Amino acid sequence: MTCSIDLNSDLGEGYGAWKMGDDTTMLDIVSSANVACGFHAGDPLTILDTVRAAAERGVAIGAHVSYPDRVGFGRRPMDVAPAELTADVIYQIGALQGICAAAGTRVSYVKPHGALYNTIARDAKQGAAVIEAIRAIDPSLVLMGLAGAPILAQAAAAGLSTVAEAFADRAYTAGGELVSRREAGAVLHDPKLIAERMLRLATEGVIEAADGSALRLQADSICVHGDSPGAVAIAAGVRDRLRGHGVLIAPFTAGQP
């Protein structure tokens, strides 16, 4: 049985008068916060407020880097030249590092967002550009990626620490990929169903795929999207179900210096 697992959420995604999700409540539930860096969402004040709130609660902070795509919320694939992508990722991590320093905390990991996350999971060229960026700005940063995806082995071979992630509120194909958001049933909404799925994942290393088959998945972190309807109820349900079965919710970065 898994003794502990990380619970993370994508936060700091508001922009000006536009608010996205209930970050304050989510920060009372999760152990790690993937904070937007301005390219898909997040303005400076929203990011700073999110980082301060995370620091007050002892929540680990990750740079949620993205393609430059605010209109599409970073969910549209982009054919970005490797050098440009590397620079974009360095820029975003650096911006969040500055805000964290001002708030008395630090960035401890990097989690690509949306289309960038999905692309680098199996695109070695764009994956290499993101890895190069992390190595250039701070090679001690952990790269969070899709459990079972080649990017994790690619990053480890380049000398980075990695953490495998599963998604509480997303459906999986039998091959271990996320079902496209363009397909019906790609996003899950039932808190009880999601909690049971995550309990089985944490304790057995198994999740039910969209076709009903049992998918083996080794994950050290579980994500609940902060912008999903009912996100707080879903995250709280997962936390409570796991804790009720003796699974500790703790950041995977807890042992880092």
PyRosetta script that sets phi, psi and omega in degrees:
from pyrosetta import init, pose_from_sequence

init()
pose = pose_from_sequence("MTCSIDLNSDLGEGYGAWKMGDDTTMLDIVSSANVACGFHAGDPLTILDTVRAAAERGVAIGAHVSYPDRVGFGRRPMDVAPAELTADVIYQIGALQGICAAAGTRVSYVKPHGALYNTIARDAKQGAAVIEAIRAIDPSLVLMGLAGAPILAQAAAAGLSTVAEAFADRAYTAGGELVSRREAGAVLHDPKLIAERMLRLATEGVIEAADGSALRLQADSICVHGDSPGAVAIAAGVRDRLRGHGVLIAPFTAGQP")
pose.set_psi(1, 140.0)
pose.set_omega(1, 178.0)
pose.set_phi(2, -69.0)
pose.set_psi(2, 127.2)
pose.set_omega(2, -179.1)
pose.set_phi(3, -79.4)
pose.set_psi(3, -34.1)
pose.set_omega(3, -179.5)
pose.set_phi(4, -149.9)
pose.set_psi(4, 156.1)
pose.set_omega(4, 177.2)
pose.set_phi(5, -152.2)
pose.set_psi(5, 149.9)
pose.set_omega(5, 178.5)
pose.set_phi(6, -86.0)
pose.set_psi(6, 145.0)
pose.set_omega(6, 174.6)
pose.set_phi(7, -122.8)
pose.set_psi(7, 118.2)
pose.set_omega(7, -175.8)
pose.set_phi(8, -122.6)
pose.set_psi(8, 162.0)
pose.set_omega(8, 177.2)
pose.set_phi(9, -148.8)
pose.set_psi(9, 151.7)
pose.set_omega(9, 178.3)
pose.set_phi(10, -85.0)
pose.set_psi(10, 115.9)
pose.set_omega(10, -172.9)
pose.set_phi(11, -129.9)
pose.set_psi(11, 175.5)
pose.set_omega(11, -179.6)
pose.set_phi(12, 69.8)
pose.set_psi(12, 26.3)
pose.set_omega(12, -173.4)
pose.set_phi(13, -96.6)
pose.set_psi(13, 9.2)
pose.set_omega(13, 173.9)
pose.set_phi(14, -72.0)
pose.set_psi(14, 166.0)
pose.set_omega(14, 178.2)
pose.set_phi(15, -149.6)
pose.set_psi(15, 109.6)
pose.set_omega(15, -178.4)
pose.set_phi(16, 61.2)
pose.set_psi(16, -126.8)
pose.set_omega(16, -179.5)
pose.set_phi(17, -76.5)
pose.set_psi(17, -10.4)
pose.set_omega(17, -177.8)
pose.set_phi(18, -88.5)
pose.set_psi(18, 117.0)
pose.set_omega(18, -178.3)
pose.set_phi(19, -102.5)
pose.set_psi(19, 137.9)
pose.set_omega(19, -179.1)
pose.set_phi(20, -122.5)
pose.set_psi(20, 110.5)
pose.set_omega(20, 175.3)
pose.set_phi(21, 74.5)
pose.set_psi(21, 174.4)
pose.set_omega(21, 179.9)
pose.set_phi(22, -107.7)
pose.set_psi(22, 79.0)
pose.set_omega(22, -174.5)
pose.set_phi(23, -61.0)
pose.set_psi(23, -40.5)
pose.set_omega(23, -176.2)
pose.set_phi(24, -59.8)
pose.set_psi(24, -46.7)
pose.set_omega(24, -179.9)
pose.set_phi(25, -69.3)
pose.set_psi(25, -39.9)
pose.set_omega(25, 179.3)
pose.set_phi(26, -61.0)
pose.set_psi(26, -35.6)
pose.set_omega(26, -179.5)
pose.set_phi(27, -69.1)
pose.set_psi(27, -16.8)
pose.set_omega(27, 174.3)
pose.set_phi(28, -83.5)
pose.set_psi(28, -6.9)
pose.set_omega(28, -176.1)
pose.set_phi(29, -110.9)
pose.set_psi(29, -46.3)
pose.set_omega(29, -172.3)
pose.set_phi(30, -82.8)
pose.set_psi(30, 165.2)
pose.set_omega(30, 177.0)
pose.set_phi(31, -106.0)
pose.set_psi(31, -15.8)
pose.set_omega(31, 177.8)
pose.set_phi(32, -139.3)
pose.set_psi(32, 143.2)
pose.set_omega(32, -178.9)
pose.set_phi(33, -121.0)
pose.set_psi(33, 121.5)
pose.set_omega(33, 174.8)
pose.set_phi(34, -88.9)
pose.set_psi(34, 104.8)
pose.set_omega(34, -170.4)
pose.set_phi(35, -97.1)
pose.set_psi(35, 126.2)
pose.set_omega(35, 178.6)
pose.set_phi(36, -56.2)
pose.set_psi(36, 146.7)
pose.set_omega(36, -175.8)
pose.set_phi(37, -115.5)
pose.set_psi(37, 15.2)
pose.set_omega(37, 173.9)
pose.set_phi(38, 100.2)
pose.set_psi(38, -16.1)
pose.set_omega(38, -175.6)
pose.set_phi(39, -83.9)
pose.set_psi(39, -32.5)
pose.set_omega(39, 175.4)
pose.set_phi(40, -110.6)
pose.set_psi(40, -22.6)
pose.set_omega(40, -178.8)
pose.set_phi(41, -173.2)
pose.set_psi(41, 170.1)
pose.set_omega(41, 175.6)
pose.set_phi(42, 94.0)
pose.set_psi(42, 118.3)
pose.set_omega(42, 171.9)
pose.set_phi(43, -100.5)
pose.set_psi(43, 164.4)
pose.set_omega(43, -175.2)
pose.set_phi(44, -53.6)
pose.set_psi(44, -43.5)
pose.set_omega(44, -178.2)
pose.set_phi(45, -68.3)
pose.set_psi(45, -42.2)
pose.set_omega(45, 177.9)
pose.set_phi(46, -60.9)
pose.set_psi(46, -43.8)
pose.set_omega(46, 180.0)
pose.set_phi(47, -63.6)
pose.set_psi(47, -44.8)
pose.set_omega(47, 179.9)
pose.set_phi(48, -62.6)
pose.set_psi(48, -44.6)
pose.set_omega(48, 179.0)
pose.set_phi(49, -61.8)
pose.set_psi(49, -40.3)
pose.set_omega(49, -179.9)
pose.set_phi(50, -65.5)
pose.set_psi(50, -44.3)
pose.set_omega(50, -179.9)
pose.set_phi(51, -64.0)
pose.set_psi(51, -43.5)
pose.set_omega(51, 178.6)
pose.set_phi(52, -61.1)
pose.set_psi(52, -43.9)
pose.set_omega(52, -179.9)
pose.set_phi(53, -64.9)
pose.set_psi(53, -38.6)
pose.set_omega(53, 177.5)
pose.set_phi(54, -65.1)
pose.set_psi(54, -43.8)
pose.set_omega(54, -179.2)
pose.set_phi(55, -62.0)
pose.set_psi(55, -39.7)
pose.set_omega(55, 179.6)
pose.set_phi(56, -61.5)
pose.set_psi(56, -29.8)
pose.set_omega(56, -176.0)
pose.set_phi(57, -98.8)
pose.set_psi(57, 0.1)
pose.set_omega(57, -178.6)
pose.set_phi(58, 71.6)
pose.set_psi(58, 25.6)
pose.set_omega(58, 179.2)
pose.set_phi(59, -86.0)
pose.set_psi(59, 131.9)
pose.set_omega(59, 178.8)
pose.set_phi(60, -66.4)
pose.set_psi(60, 148.3)
pose.set_omega(60, -175.9)
pose.set_phi(61, -118.1)
pose.set_psi(61, 130.2)
pose.set_omega(61, 176.2)
pose.set_phi(62, -120.7)
pose.set_psi(62, 150.4)
pose.set_omega(62, 177.1)
pose.set_phi(63, -84.1)
pose.set_psi(63, 116.1)
pose.set_omega(63, -178.7)
pose.set_phi(64, -93.8)
pose.set_psi(64, 81.8)
pose.set_omega(64, -172.6)
pose.set_phi(65, -83.1)
pose.set_psi(65, 153.5)
pose.set_omega(65, -171.0)
pose.set_phi(66, -147.6)
pose.set_psi(66, 166.9)
pose.set_omega(66, 163.3)
pose.set_phi(67, -64.1)
pose.set_psi(67, 156.4)
pose.set_omega(67, 176.3)
pose.set_phi(68, -75.3)
pose.set_psi(68, 88.0)
pose.set_omega(68, -170.7)
pose.set_phi(69, -151.7)
pose.set_psi(69, 70.4)
pose.set_omega(69, 179.6)
pose.set_phi(70, -68.2)
pose.set_psi(70, -39.1)
pose.set_omega(70, -177.8)
pose.set_phi(71, -62.2)
pose.set_psi(71, -42.0)
pose.set_omega(71, -179.6)
pose.set_phi(72, -92.1)
pose.set_psi(72, 9.1)
pose.set_omega(72, -179.6)
pose.set_phi(73, 55.1)
pose.set_psi(73, 30.2)
pose.set_omega(73, 176.5)
pose.set_phi(74, 70.0)
pose.set_psi(74, 14.8)
pose.set_omega(74, -176.0)
pose.set_phi(75, -104.2)
pose.set_psi(75, 12.0)
pose.set_omega(75, 177.4)
pose.set_phi(76, -108.8)
pose.set_psi(76, 126.0)
pose.set_omega(76, 178.9)
pose.set_phi(77, -58.4)
pose.set_psi(77, 144.4)
pose.set_omega(77, 179.1)
pose.set_phi(78, -134.9)
pose.set_psi(78, 140.3)
pose.set_omega(78, 177.4)
pose.set_phi(79, -93.2)
pose.set_psi(79, 84.7)
pose.set_omega(79, -175.7)
pose.set_phi(80, -99.2)
pose.set_psi(80, 133.7)
pose.set_omega(80, 177.5)
pose.set_phi(81, -60.0)
pose.set_psi(81, 141.1)
pose.set_omega(81, -176.5)
pose.set_phi(82, -52.1)
pose.set_psi(82, -45.1)
pose.set_omega(82, -178.3)
pose.set_phi(83, -63.3)
pose.set_psi(83, -38.0)
pose.set_omega(83, 179.1)
pose.set_phi(84, -68.5)
pose.set_psi(84, -41.4)
pose.set_omega(84, 179.8)
pose.set_phi(85, -65.2)
pose.set_psi(85, -41.9)
pose.set_omega(85, 177.3)
pose.set_phi(86, -59.0)
pose.set_psi(86, -45.9)
pose.set_omega(86, 179.7)
pose.set_phi(87, -64.0)
pose.set_psi(87, -40.7)
pose.set_omega(87, 179.2)
pose.set_phi(88, -60.4)
pose.set_psi(88, -42.6)
pose.set_omega(88, -178.1)
pose.set_phi(89, -70.8)
pose.set_psi(89, -41.3)
pose.set_omega(89, 175.9)
pose.set_phi(90, -57.9)
pose.set_psi(90, -45.3)
pose.set_omega(90, -179.0)
pose.set_phi(91, -59.1)
pose.set_psi(91, -45.6)
pose.set_omega(91, -177.4)
pose.set_phi(92, -68.9)
pose.set_psi(92, -43.8)
pose.set_omega(92, 178.1)
pose.set_phi(93, -62.3)
pose.set_psi(93, -43.3)
pose.set_omega(93, -179.6)
pose.set_phi(94, -61.2)
pose.set_psi(94, -40.2)
pose.set_omega(94, 178.9)
pose.set_phi(95, -62.6)
pose.set_psi(95, -44.6)
pose.set_omega(95, -179.3)
pose.set_phi(96, -69.9)
pose.set_psi(96, -34.7)
pose.set_omega(96, 176.6)
pose.set_phi(97, -61.1)
pose.set_psi(97, -40.0)
pose.set_omega(97, 178.6)
pose.set_phi(98, -63.8)
pose.set_psi(98, -44.3)
pose.set_omega(98, 179.3)
pose.set_phi(99, -65.6)
pose.set_psi(99, -41.0)
pose.set_omega(99, 178.2)
pose.set_phi(100, -62.8)
pose.set_psi(100, -41.2)
pose.set_omega(100, 178.9)
pose.set_phi(101, -60.6)
pose.set_psi(101, -41.0)
pose.set_omega(101, 179.2)
pose.set_phi(102, -66.4)
pose.set_psi(102, -27.0)
pose.set_omega(102, -179.1)
pose.set_phi(103, -95.0)
pose.set_psi(103, 3.0)
pose.set_omega(103, 178.0)
pose.set_phi(104, 76.6)
pose.set_psi(104, 27.0)
pose.set_omega(104, 178.8)
pose.set_phi(105, -138.0)
pose.set_psi(105, -165.1)
pose.set_omega(105, -177.2)
pose.set_phi(106, -150.7)
pose.set_psi(106, 162.5)
pose.set_omega(106, 171.9)
pose.set_phi(107, -84.6)
pose.set_psi(107, 130.5)
pose.set_omega(107, -179.4)
pose.set_phi(108, -116.7)
pose.set_psi(108, -11.9)
pose.set_omega(108, 178.3)
pose.set_phi(109, -155.3)
pose.set_psi(109, 171.0)
pose.set_omega(109, 179.4)
pose.set_phi(110, -128.0)
pose.set_psi(110, 129.4)
pose.set_omega(110, 173.9)
pose.set_phi(111, -127.5)
pose.set_psi(111, 108.7)
pose.set_omega(111, 175.4)
pose.set_phi(112, -59.9)
pose.set_psi(112, 152.0)
pose.set_omega(112, -175.5)
pose.set_phi(113, -106.8)
pose.set_psi(113, 146.6)
pose.set_omega(113, 165.8)
pose.set_phi(114, 52.7)
pose.set_psi(114, -124.3)
pose.set_omega(114, -176.3)
pose.set_phi(115, -63.1)
pose.set_psi(115, -34.7)
pose.set_omega(115, 178.5)
pose.set_phi(116, -65.2)
pose.set_psi(116, -42.8)
pose.set_omega(116, 177.9)
pose.set_phi(117, -58.3)
pose.set_psi(117, -49.1)
pose.set_omega(117, -177.8)
pose.set_phi(118, -67.3)
pose.set_psi(118, -37.9)
pose.set_omega(118, -178.4)
pose.set_phi(119, -67.0)
pose.set_psi(119, -50.2)
pose.set_omega(119, -175.4)
pose.set_phi(120, -72.2)
pose.set_psi(120, -14.7)
pose.set_omega(120, 177.8)
pose.set_phi(121, -52.9)
pose.set_psi(121, -36.2)
pose.set_omega(121, -177.4)
pose.set_phi(122, -133.7)
pose.set_psi(122, -3.5)
pose.set_omega(122, 178.1)
pose.set_phi(123, -94.8)
pose.set_psi(123, 101.8)
pose.set_omega(123, -173.9)
pose.set_phi(124, -64.0)
pose.set_psi(124, -30.6)
pose.set_omega(124, -177.5)
pose.set_phi(125, -68.9)
pose.set_psi(125, -51.4)
pose.set_omega(125, 178.3)
pose.set_phi(126, -70.1)
pose.set_psi(126, -33.0)
pose.set_omega(126, 176.1)
pose.set_phi(127, -59.6)
pose.set_psi(127, -42.5)
pose.set_omega(127, 179.6)
pose.set_phi(128, -63.0)
pose.set_psi(128, -34.9)
pose.set_omega(128, 179.4)
pose.set_phi(129, -66.6)
pose.set_psi(129, -40.6)
pose.set_omega(129, 177.9)
pose.set_phi(130, -68.5)
pose.set_psi(130, -42.7)
pose.set_omega(130, 177.7)
pose.set_phi(131, -60.4)
pose.set_psi(131, -43.1)
pose.set_omega(131, 178.9)
pose.set_phi(132, -60.1)
pose.set_psi(132, -40.1)
pose.set_omega(132, 179.8)
pose.set_phi(133, -63.0)
pose.set_psi(133, -45.2)
pose.set_omega(133, -179.6)
pose.set_phi(134, -64.7)
pose.set_psi(134, -43.9)
pose.set_omega(134, 179.3)
pose.set_phi(135, -62.9)
pose.set_psi(135, -34.0)
pose.set_omega(135, -177.5)
pose.set_phi(136, -72.9)
pose.set_psi(136, -39.4)
pose.set_omega(136, -174.4)
pose.set_phi(137, -91.9)
pose.set_psi(137, -36.2)
pose.set_omega(137, 178.7)
pose.set_phi(138, -170.4)
pose.set_psi(138, 94.9)
pose.set_omega(138, -177.0)
pose.set_phi(139, -67.5)
pose.set_psi(139, -6.5)
pose.set_omega(139, 176.7)
pose.set_phi(140, -82.3)
pose.set_psi(140, -10.6)
pose.set_omega(140, 179.5)
pose.set_phi(141, -68.5)
pose.set_psi(141, 140.0)
pose.set_omega(141, 178.7)
pose.set_phi(142, -87.8)
pose.set_psi(142, 138.1)
pose.set_omega(142, 175.2)
pose.set_phi(143, -97.2)
pose.set_psi(143, 121.8)
pose.set_omega(143, 176.0)
pose.set_phi(144, -93.4)
pose.set_psi(144, 130.8)
pose.set_omega(144, -178.7)
pose.set_phi(145, -146.1)
pose.set_psi(145, 171.0)
pose.set_omega(145, -176.7)
pose.set_phi(146, -63.7)
pose.set_psi(146, 126.0)
pose.set_omega(146, 179.7)
pose.set_phi(147, -54.5)
pose.set_psi(147, 129.4)
pose.set_omega(147, 178.9)
pose.set_phi(148, 86.2)
pose.set_psi(148, -5.2)
pose.set_omega(148, -177.5)
pose.set_phi(149, -83.4)
pose.set_psi(149, 148.9)
pose.set_omega(149, -179.2)
pose.set_phi(150, -59.9)
pose.set_psi(150, -24.4)
pose.set_omega(150, -177.8)
pose.set_phi(151, -58.6)
pose.set_psi(151, -31.6)
pose.set_omega(151, -178.1)
pose.set_phi(152, -67.0)
pose.set_psi(152, -42.8)
pose.set_omega(152, 177.3)
pose.set_phi(153, -69.1)
pose.set_psi(153, -37.9)
pose.set_omega(153, 179.1)
pose.set_phi(154, -62.0)
pose.set_psi(154, -44.6)
pose.set_omega(154, 179.9)
pose.set_phi(155, -67.1)
pose.set_psi(155, -41.1)
pose.set_omega(155, 179.1)
pose.set_phi(156, -63.0)
pose.set_psi(156, -38.8)
pose.set_omega(156, 178.6)
pose.set_phi(157, -65.3)
pose.set_psi(157, -25.6)
pose.set_omega(157, 178.9)
pose.set_phi(158, -88.4)
pose.set_psi(158, 1.6)
pose.set_omega(158, 175.4)
pose.set_phi(159, 97.7)
pose.set_psi(159, 5.3)
pose.set_omega(159, 179.9)
pose.set_phi(160, -89.8)
pose.set_psi(160, 149.7)
pose.set_omega(160, 168.9)
pose.set_phi(161, -79.5)
pose.set_psi(161, 145.9)
pose.set_omega(161, -177.6)
pose.set_phi(162, -132.8)
pose.set_psi(162, 160.2)
pose.set_omega(162, 173.0)
pose.set_phi(163, -138.2)
pose.set_psi(163, 134.1)
pose.set_omega(163, -178.3)
pose.set_phi(164, -88.8)
pose.set_psi(164, 135.9)
pose.set_omega(164, -174.2)
pose.set_phi(165, -121.2)
pose.set_psi(165, 142.8)
pose.set_omega(165, 171.4)
pose.set_phi(166, -119.3)
pose.set_psi(166, 158.1)
pose.set_omega(166, -177.0)
pose.set_phi(167, -110.6)
pose.set_psi(167, 123.7)
pose.set_omega(167, -178.9)
pose.set_phi(168, -68.9)
pose.set_psi(168, -40.2)
pose.set_omega(168, -170.0)
pose.set_phi(169, -104.3)
pose.set_psi(169, 21.4)
pose.set_omega(169, 178.4)
pose.set_phi(170, -125.5)
pose.set_psi(170, 146.8)
pose.set_omega(170, 176.2)
pose.set_phi(171, -85.0)
pose.set_psi(171, 151.1)
pose.set_omega(171, -179.0)
pose.set_phi(172, -115.6)
pose.set_psi(172, 147.6)
pose.set_omega(172, 170.0)
pose.set_phi(173, -80.0)
pose.set_psi(173, 166.7)
pose.set_omega(173, 178.7)
pose.set_phi(174, -64.5)
pose.set_psi(174, -20.3)
pose.set_omega(174, 179.7)
pose.set_phi(175, -88.3)
pose.set_psi(175, 1.2)
pose.set_omega(175, 177.1)
pose.set_phi(176, 92.9)
pose.set_psi(176, 4.6)
pose.set_omega(176, 177.1)
pose.set_phi(177, -91.6)
pose.set_psi(177, 159.0)
pose.set_omega(177, 175.4)
pose.set_phi(178, -75.3)
pose.set_psi(178, 137.1)
pose.set_omega(178, 175.1)
pose.set_phi(179, -64.9)
pose.set_psi(179, 134.1)
pose.set_omega(179, -178.3)
pose.set_phi(180, -57.0)
pose.set_psi(180, 138.6)
pose.set_omega(180, 178.0)
pose.set_phi(181, -62.0)
pose.set_psi(181, -15.9)
pose.set_omega(181, 178.0)
pose.set_phi(182, -76.6)
pose.set_psi(182, -11.0)
pose.set_omega(182, -178.1)
pose.set_phi(183, -100.7)
pose.set_psi(183, 146.0)
pose.set_omega(183, 178.5)
pose.set_phi(184, -62.4)
pose.set_psi(184, 138.7)
pose.set_omega(184, 178.5)
pose.set_phi(185, 83.0)
pose.set_psi(185, 6.1)
pose.set_omega(185, -178.7)
pose.set_phi(186, -68.2)
pose.set_psi(186, -34.8)
pose.set_omega(186, 179.5)
pose.set_phi(187, -108.4)
pose.set_psi(187, 128.8)
pose.set_omega(187, -178.4)
pose.set_phi(188, -94.5)
pose.set_psi(188, 148.0)
pose.set_omega(188, -174.0)
pose.set_phi(189, -129.0)
pose.set_psi(189, -15.4)
pose.set_omega(189, -175.4)
pose.set_phi(190, -81.6)
pose.set_psi(190, 109.5)
pose.set_omega(190, -176.5)
pose.set_phi(191, -57.5)
pose.set_psi(191, -39.1)
pose.set_omega(191, -178.8)
pose.set_phi(192, -67.7)
pose.set_psi(192, -44.7)
pose.set_omega(192, 177.9)
pose.set_phi(193, -61.4)
pose.set_psi(193, -45.5)
pose.set_omega(193, -178.9)
pose.set_phi(194, -62.3)
pose.set_psi(194, -43.7)
pose.set_omega(194, -179.7)
pose.set_phi(195, -60.9)
pose.set_psi(195, -40.7)
pose.set_omega(195, 179.3)
pose.set_phi(196, -67.1)
pose.set_psi(196, -40.0)
pose.set_omega(196, 178.2)
pose.set_phi(197, -60.9)
pose.set_psi(197, -43.1)
pose.set_omega(197, -177.3)
pose.set_phi(198, -73.6)
pose.set_psi(198, -30.3)
pose.set_omega(198, 174.7)
pose.set_phi(199, -64.7)
pose.set_psi(199, -43.6)
pose.set_omega(199, 178.8)
pose.set_phi(200, -64.6)
pose.set_psi(200, -38.9)
pose.set_omega(200, 178.3)
pose.set_phi(201, -62.6)
pose.set_psi(201, -47.5)
pose.set_omega(201, -176.0)
pose.set_phi(202, -67.8)
pose.set_psi(202, -34.4)
pose.set_omega(202, -174.2)
pose.set_phi(203, -97.9)
pose.set_psi(203, -25.1)
pose.set_omega(203, -177.2)
pose.set_phi(204, -119.7)
pose.set_psi(204, -13.6)
pose.set_omega(204, -175.9)
pose.set_phi(205, 70.7)
pose.set_psi(205, 29.9)
pose.set_omega(205, -177.0)
pose.set_phi(206, -132.9)
pose.set_psi(206, 141.5)
pose.set_omega(206, 173.5)
pose.set_phi(207, -136.0)
pose.set_psi(207, 143.9)
pose.set_omega(207, -179.8)
pose.set_phi(208, -79.6)
pose.set_psi(208, 124.0)
pose.set_omega(208, 178.6)
pose.set_phi(209, -77.3)
pose.set_psi(209, 169.3)
pose.set_omega(209, -176.3)
pose.set_phi(210, -61.1)
pose.set_psi(210, -27.4)
pose.set_omega(210, -180.0)
pose.set_phi(211, -88.6)
pose.set_psi(211, 5.6)
pose.set_omega(211, 178.5)
pose.set_phi(212, 91.4)
pose.set_psi(212, -7.4)
pose.set_omega(212, -179.6)
pose.set_phi(213, -76.4)
pose.set_psi(213, 158.9)
pose.set_omega(213, 178.8)
pose.set_phi(214, -89.4)
pose.set_psi(214, 117.8)
pose.set_omega(214, -178.6)
pose.set_phi(215, -102.3)
pose.set_psi(215, 122.6)
pose.set_omega(215, 176.8)
pose.set_phi(216, -78.1)
pose.set_psi(216, 127.6)
pose.set_omega(216, -175.7)
pose.set_phi(217, -146.1)
pose.set_psi(217, 119.1)
pose.set_omega(217, 177.5)
pose.set_phi(218, -99.4)
pose.set_psi(218, 112.3)
pose.set_omega(218, -177.6)
pose.set_phi(219, -131.2)
pose.set_psi(219, 145.1)
pose.set_omega(219, 178.6)
pose.set_phi(220, -107.8)
pose.set_psi(220, -5.9)
pose.set_omega(220, 179.7)
pose.set_phi(221, -144.8)
pose.set_psi(221, 143.6)
pose.set_omega(221, 178.0)
pose.set_phi(222, -117.8)
pose.set_psi(222, 131.5)
pose.set_omega(222, -179.7)
pose.set_phi(223, -105.6)
pose.set_psi(223, 135.1)
pose.set_omega(223, 166.4)
pose.set_phi(224, -117.3)
pose.set_psi(224, 118.8)
pose.set_omega(224, -178.4)
pose.set_phi(225, -64.7)
pose.set_psi(225, 126.2)
pose.set_omega(225, -178.4)
pose.set_phi(226, -67.5)
pose.set_psi(226, -20.0)
pose.set_omega(226, -177.5)
pose.set_phi(227, -95.4)
pose.set_psi(227, 0.0)
pose.set_omega(227, 179.6)
pose.set_phi(228, -73.6)
pose.set_psi(228, 144.3)
pose.set_omega(228, 174.6)
pose.set_phi(229, -59.1)
pose.set_psi(229, 132.6)
pose.set_omega(229, -179.8)
pose.set_phi(230, 73.5)
pose.set_psi(230, 21.6)
pose.set_omega(230, -175.6)
pose.set_phi(231, -56.9)
pose.set_psi(231, -42.7)
pose.set_omega(231, -178.1)
pose.set_phi(232, -63.6)
pose.set_psi(232, -45.2)
pose.set_omega(232, 179.5)
pose.set_phi(233, -62.9)
pose.set_psi(233, -38.6)
pose.set_omega(233, 179.1)
pose.set_phi(234, -65.1)
pose.set_psi(234, -48.7)
pose.set_omega(234, -178.7)
pose.set_phi(235, -62.6)
pose.set_psi(235, -43.5)
pose.set_omega(235, 179.8)
pose.set_phi(236, -64.9)
pose.set_psi(236, -38.6)
pose.set_omega(236, 178.6)
pose.set_phi(237, -63.9)
pose.set_psi(237, -42.9)
pose.set_omega(237, 178.0)
pose.set_phi(238, -63.9)
pose.set_psi(238, -48.0)
pose.set_omega(238, 179.4)
pose.set_phi(239, -56.6)
pose.set_psi(239, -50.3)
pose.set_omega(239, -175.7)
pose.set_phi(240, -65.6)
pose.set_psi(240, -38.3)
pose.set_omega(240, 180.0)
pose.set_phi(241, -66.2)
pose.set_psi(241, -42.4)
pose.set_omega(241, 179.6)
pose.set_phi(242, -66.7)
pose.set_psi(242, -47.5)
pose.set_omega(242, 179.9)
pose.set_phi(243, -60.8)
pose.set_psi(243, -37.2)
pose.set_omega(243, -180.0)
pose.set_phi(244, -63.3)
pose.set_psi(244, -19.1)
pose.set_omega(244, 177.9)
pose.set_phi(245, -110.7)
pose.set_psi(245, 22.0)
pose.set_omega(245, 172.8)
pose.set_phi(246, 80.4)
pose.set_psi(246, 13.6)
pose.set_omega(246, 178.7)
pose.set_phi(247, -91.5)
pose.set_psi(247, 122.4)
pose.set_omega(247, -179.6)
pose.set_phi(248, -79.8)
pose.set_psi(248, 133.6)
pose.set_omega(248, 173.6)
pose.set_phi(249, -93.5)
pose.set_psi(249, 116.1)
pose.set_omega(249, -176.7)
pose.set_phi(250, -152.9)
pose.set_psi(250, 146.9)
pose.set_omega(250, 178.8)
pose.set_phi(251, -64.3)
pose.set_psi(251, 140.6)
pose.set_omega(251, 178.7)
pose.set_phi(252, -68.7)
pose.set_psi(252, -13.8)
pose.set_omega(252, -179.9)
pose.set_phi(253, -88.7)
pose.set_psi(253, 4.7)
pose.set_omega(253, -172.4)
pose.set_phi(254, -56.5)
pose.set_psi(254, -32.8)
pose.set_omega(254, -177.3)
pose.set_phi(255, -89.8)
pose.set_psi(255, 0.7)
pose.set_omega(255, -177.7)
pose.set_phi(256, -78.7)
pose.set_psi(256, 151.0)
pose.set_omega(256, 177.6)
pose.set_phi(257, -70.9)
pose.dump_pdb("model.pdb")
